[in-house]
Amino acid sequence: MGYEVIKLELIEWFTKLQDVSTLKYLKLVKDSKISNHDWWNDLTEDQKKSIERGMKEGKEGKIIAHKGVIKRYGI
């Protein structure tokens, strides 16, 4: 599928989009690409702490691989 076809498909989808949160997210993505704005600055302190905690746990080996989660929860 060529990029022009993908663009047209997205334009059609976008014109029908009613979900405000998705529209706001897409605007944020667009604006960040234009201004080279770092999305990290748009996160709340709780979101930043959660990401940092997850990264720390990953470095410490305190994670469960995807296969382990699937096995544990029978997904």
NUDO-531388 format. One record per residue: x, y, z of N, C-alpha, C, O in turn; residue number from 0; chain. Coordinates in Angstrom, 3 decimals. Layout:
BEGIN
     n.px     n.py     n.pz    ca.px    ca.py    ca.pz     c.px     c.py     c.pz     o.px     o.py     o.pz   i ch
        X        Y        Z        X        Y        Z        X        Y        Z        X        Y        Z NUM  A
...
***
This chain:
BEGIN
     n.px     n.py     n.pz    ca.px    ca.py    ca.pz     c.px     c.py     c.pz     o.px     o.py     o.pz   i ch
    0.846   -1.175    0.000    0.000    0.000    0.000    0.891    1.238    0.000    1.744    1.393    0.874   0  A
    0.696    2.111   -0.974    1.508    3.312   -1.076    1.136    4.350   -0.043    0.061    4.297    0.554   1  A
    2.029    5.286    0.160    1.799    6.325    1.163    0.609    7.206    0.814   -0.102    7.658    1.711   2  A
    0.379    7.458   -0.466   -0.761    8.287   -0.856   -2.076    7.612   -0.486   -3.020    8.277   -0.060   3  A
   -2.137    6.302   -0.646   -3.341    5.564   -0.278   -3.546    5.619    1.230   -4.668    5.790    1.705   4  A
   -2.466    5.474    1.973   -2.539    5.541    3.440   -3.024    6.927    3.870   -3.872    7.041    4.755   5  A
   -2.491    7.973    3.251   -2.912    9.333    3.588   -4.407    9.524    3.343   -5.118   10.077    4.183   6  A
   -4.870    9.067    2.201   -6.293    9.219    1.886   -7.164    8.443    2.866   -8.223    8.916    3.279   7  A
   -6.712    7.253    3.233   -7.450    6.443    4.212   -7.523    7.169    5.555   -8.573    7.183    6.198   8  A
   -6.412    7.769    5.975   -6.380    8.506    7.238   -7.242    9.765    7.179   -7.917   10.101    8.152   9  A
   -7.222   10.458    6.052   -8.053   11.651    5.900   -9.522   11.285    6.029  -10.282   11.965    6.719  10  A
   -9.915   10.217    5.368  -11.313    9.779    5.443  -11.694    9.434    6.886  -12.754    9.835    7.367  11  A
  -10.829    8.693    7.565  -11.073    8.318    8.958  -11.148    9.560    9.846  -12.023    9.675   10.704  12  A
  -10.210   10.491    9.621  -10.127   11.687   10.443  -11.381   12.547   10.325  -11.853   13.096   11.320  13  A
  -11.921   12.665    9.115  -13.105   13.510    8.929  -14.326   12.950    9.636  -15.270   13.689    9.913  14  A
  -14.324   11.656    9.932  -15.453   11.023   10.610  -15.232   10.866   12.109  -16.137   10.454   12.834  15  A
  -14.049   11.188   12.563  -13.666   10.974   13.954  -14.457   11.877   14.898  -14.535   13.087   14.686  16  A
  -15.043   11.286   15.937  -15.831   12.026   16.914  -15.214   12.008   18.315  -15.623   12.784   19.178  17  A
  -14.245   11.138   18.545  -13.640   10.965   19.868  -12.718   12.145   20.184  -11.661   12.291   19.570  18  A
  -13.115   12.970   21.126  -12.377   14.185   21.462  -10.977   13.862   21.978  -10.023   14.559   21.632  19  A
  -10.837   12.826   22.793   -9.517   12.506   23.347   -8.555   12.083   22.235   -7.369   12.408   22.293  20  A
   -9.047   11.369   21.233   -8.198   10.981   20.102   -7.818   12.213   19.292   -6.673   12.335   18.857  21  A
   -8.752   13.121   19.086   -8.451   14.355   18.364   -7.384   15.170   19.090   -6.463   15.694   18.462  22  A
   -7.508   15.277   20.411   -6.518   16.015   21.193   -5.150   15.346   21.103   -4.127   16.021   20.992  23  A
   -5.140   14.021   21.152   -3.878   13.287   21.056   -3.229   13.519   19.691   -2.027   13.768   19.606  24  A
   -4.022   13.437   18.631   -3.488   13.646   17.281   -2.950   15.064   17.119   -1.936   15.272   16.453  25  A
   -3.621   16.029   17.720   -3.133   17.410   17.672   -1.806   17.526   18.404   -0.896   18.210   17.936  26  A
   -1.690   16.872   19.533   -0.442   16.880   20.287    0.696   16.267   19.470    1.807   16.796   19.454  27  A
    0.418   15.161   18.799    1.428   14.519   17.953    1.848   15.467   16.838    3.039   15.652   16.588  28  A
    0.873   16.061   16.175    1.172   16.989   15.082    2.023   18.155   15.579    3.037   18.494   14.969  29  A
    1.615   18.753   16.667    2.337   19.903   17.198    3.742   19.534   17.645    4.671   20.325   17.482  30  A
    3.907   18.348   18.204    5.234   17.942   18.672    6.181   17.710   17.508    7.383   17.943   17.636  31  A
    5.665   17.259   16.385    6.503   17.048   15.204    6.950   18.380   14.610    8.054   18.489   14.077  32  A
    6.099   19.380   14.704    6.414   20.686   14.134    7.423   21.434   15.001    8.367   22.032   14.484  33  A
    7.230   21.402   16.299    8.053   22.215   17.193    9.202   21.452   17.832    9.987   22.028   18.586  34  A
    9.310   20.146   17.534   10.309   19.299   18.188   10.146   19.329   19.707   11.113   19.187   20.457  35  A
    8.905   19.516   20.138    8.573   19.561   21.560    8.712   18.166   22.161    8.278   17.184   21.561  36  A
    9.298   18.080   23.310    9.486   16.800   23.987    8.216   16.424   24.742    7.793   17.139   25.650  37  A
    7.608   15.296   24.364    6.356   14.849   24.973    6.513   14.628   26.475    5.529   14.704   27.210  38  A
    7.713   14.359   26.938    7.958   14.129   28.357    7.466   15.319   29.183    6.952   15.151   30.289  39  A
    7.629   16.505   28.635    7.226   17.726   29.340    5.712   17.847   29.494    5.242   18.638   30.312  40  A
    4.949   17.087   28.730    3.494   17.136   28.803    2.919   16.133   29.796    1.717   16.145   30.061  41  A
    3.763   15.269   30.345    3.294   14.268   31.295    3.116   14.871   32.680    3.773   15.848   33.042  42  A
    2.215   14.270   33.443    2.059   14.685   34.834    3.221   14.116   35.647    3.932   13.221   35.189  43  A
    3.402   14.636   36.835    4.468   14.129   37.707    4.237   12.653   38.036    5.191   11.877   38.093  44  A
    2.980   12.262   38.252    2.668   10.858   38.537    3.039    9.970   37.355    3.572    8.877   37.549  45  A
    2.765   10.421   36.139    3.118    9.642   34.956    4.627    9.498   34.830    5.127    8.414   34.527  46  A
    5.347   10.576   35.060    6.813   10.538   34.997    7.377    9.581   36.042    8.267    8.786   35.743  47  A
    6.858    9.657   37.269    7.327    8.772   38.339    7.047    7.314   37.995    7.880    6.445   38.255  48  A
    5.893    7.040   37.418    5.535    5.676   37.038    6.487    5.133   35.978    6.935    3.990   36.069  49  A
    6.793    5.940   34.985    7.722    5.526   33.930    9.106    5.296   34.520    9.747    4.285   34.235  50  A
    9.562    6.223   35.334   10.884    6.093   35.948   10.961    4.856   36.835   11.981    4.167   36.851  51  A
    9.878    4.568   37.579    9.848    3.375   38.429    9.936    2.114   37.565   10.665    1.178   37.894  52  A
    9.195    2.100   36.469    9.237    0.948   35.572   10.613    0.744   34.958   11.082   -0.388   34.836  53  A
   11.255    1.830   34.575   12.599    1.725   34.001   13.603    1.219   35.044   14.475    0.409   34.733  54  A
   13.470    1.701   36.269   14.355    1.262   37.358   14.159   -0.226   37.623   15.130   -0.969   37.766  55  A
   12.894   -0.660   37.689   12.607   -2.074   37.927   13.155   -2.931   36.785   13.649   -4.035   37.013  56  A
   13.067   -2.425   35.571   13.608   -3.163   34.431   15.116   -3.330   34.539   15.644   -4.415   34.293  57  A
   15.805   -2.267   34.902   17.263   -2.330   35.061   17.662   -3.280   36.188   18.718   -3.910   36.135  58  A
   16.805   -3.375   37.209   17.088   -4.249   38.351   16.634   -5.687   38.099   16.796   -6.549   38.963  59  A
   16.072   -5.947   36.930   15.619   -7.297   36.599   14.309   -7.677   37.259   13.961   -8.857   37.301  60  A
   13.581   -6.711   37.770   12.315   -6.974   38.462   11.139   -6.899   37.486   10.160   -6.191   37.719  61  A
   11.260   -7.636   36.406   10.208   -7.634   35.394    9.842   -9.065   35.034   10.602  -10.001   35.285  62  A
    8.688   -9.213   34.455    8.248  -10.523   33.965    8.139  -10.407   32.452    7.486   -9.497   31.942  63  A
    8.768  -11.315   31.744    8.708  -11.307   30.288    7.272  -11.521   29.825    6.459  -12.109   30.538  64  A
    6.975  -11.043   28.641    5.632  -11.160   28.066    5.145  -12.603   28.105    3.991  -12.855   28.452  65  A
    6.003  -13.545   27.757    5.624  -14.961   27.774    5.239  -15.424   29.173    4.347  -16.257   29.336  66  A
    5.914  -14.882   30.176    5.608  -15.230   31.555    4.231  -14.738   31.985    3.509  -15.430   32.704  67  A
    3.880  -13.543   31.540    2.561  -12.987   31.855    1.480  -13.825   31.189    0.469  -14.158   31.808  68  A
    1.699  -14.158   29.935    0.732  -14.991   29.192    0.534  -16.317   29.902   -0.594  -16.780   30.068  69  A
    1.638  -16.927   30.322    1.562  -18.222   31.006    0.860  -18.081   32.355    0.002  -18.893   32.701  70  A
    1.226  -17.048   33.114    0.671  -16.862   34.455   -0.828  -16.617   34.428   -1.559  -17.162   35.255  71  A
   -1.297  -15.800   33.485   -2.706  -15.424   33.461   -3.535  -16.185   32.429   -4.720  -15.906   32.243  72  A
   -2.900  -17.150   31.761   -3.622  -17.998   30.826   -4.246  -17.254   29.666   -5.336  -17.595   29.207  73  A
   -3.564  -16.259   29.209   -4.089  -15.457   28.096   -3.757  -16.139   26.785   -4.107  -15.632   25.719  74  A
***
